[in-house]
Amino acid sequence: MTQQTELKVIDVDKIGSATSPLGLAKTVAVVSFSGTPRAGDVVVVRALTDSATYNMLELPTGRLAKINPGDLLIGVLGRRRALKGFVGDVPASVKVGDGLHLLNMGGVIGCCTGHHSSLGDAIKLQVIGFAANEAGEIRNISDAALPPKNSLGESAPLVLIAGTCMNSGKTYAATELIKQATRAGMKVAAAKLSGVACLRDTMNMADHGAIATASFLDCGLPSTVDIGDLAPTAKAIIARLNEVSPDLIVIELGDGILGGYSVDTVFVDPELREATAALVFCASDYVGAWGGIELLRRRGVEVDVISGSVTDSTMGEDYIRDEFNVPAANARREGSALFELVKNKIGVKELV
């Protein structure tokens, strides 16, 4: 990796939450860079354009701040494969003055190659430099990462929340389960295991009672796109959460079980499957629910509960129970019923 070691100190206007593992300040040393960039490299950019539909940056505090043309921002290079958002990659090389795009509100930055039809163009960015340490070395969020683990060890029971794709109801189901379990007297930890870096979901989990949270961002990943095997990342996250001795760990698998975020690799790991007490699958329609059940069944995994928007009406719940022979419960309307179904899978002894 080639880089220039001449340091220049600049002040920025806003810092993206994807950099949060490093605890950066608004005054940062930067270097020029013309080698092979890595996902997670911390980049300083200037916003060149506005966006009517996607113009907010999530700060390390979790607060959203408006991005204005001319703002200096700190983010990280990364990839995204959002079915209902932006698609983008880490460029082969980056130098000062190059054009890039904002790929998500957490401050993941790359070359945008497409987006959902409901969105306008991604905000265009100009590279100012790369954040560096005193030795002139490019800073990367992996510098403060939890190391991957090949062995899970003893763990609290896991509840996995998976779905057909983004916006299928996974986060709502996860937070409702956290809330209901907490009200039942359980100590609950929670995690976001896949997707693209953003603090919103883990903060939402904490707001609903999780005593500890973690995500793939804590493992130095701006996203889980093209990660060959997510199991070592999952085990590192679970190990961190087990440090607080929870009664239950609720894990949301961002995106869908098919797609570019490596979610499928979680279900083939024997240790993770053994530790999973319940699997909740979220879908928006009957075909999605059936497809999730059948696809996972072919991999030897049984769905324990169906949730998501397909259960927004009692007709949907009844159809799934009658036709697919799988319990169903709506997180928005009957969170307590969803928790009861999951609690039955966990077993009474874990609730004592």
Secondary structure by P-SEA (a helix, b strand, c coil): cccccccccccccccccccccccccccbbbbbbccccccccbbbbbbcccccccccccccccbbbbbcccbbbbbbbbccccccbbbccccccccccbbbbbccccccccccccccccccccbbbbbcbbbbccccccccccccccccccccccccbbbbbbcccccccaaaaaaaaaaaaaaaccccccccccccccaaaaaaaaaacccccccccccccccccccccaaaaaaaaaaaaacccccbbbbbbccccccccaaaaaaacaaaaaaccbbbbbbccaaaaaaaaaaaaaaccccccccccccccaaaaaaaaaaccbbbbbccccaaaaaaaaaaaacccccc
